[in-house]
């Protein structure tokens, strides 16, 4: 494997780990705060992942402007 492909693989693995831990954080925070305050149902990991991705799409937005 070349150095550039190893670096790219490292970036992809890092990004996937970031998404996985972010979904875990969303699940734990939801089950700790939202269930206690609003009496909404407990969510599992996959629902938290979907919620995380949906919020990323809705609130992050995509700009066509160059920064």
LINCOR-V960852 format. One record per helix or strand of 2 or more residues. SS is the DSSP state (A for helix, B for strand). FROM is the first residue (numbers start at 1). TO is the last residue. If there is no record, write none. Layout:
# LINCOR-V960852
SS | FROM | TO
SS | FROM | TO
This chain:
# LINCOR-V960852
A | 3 | 38
A | 45 | 60
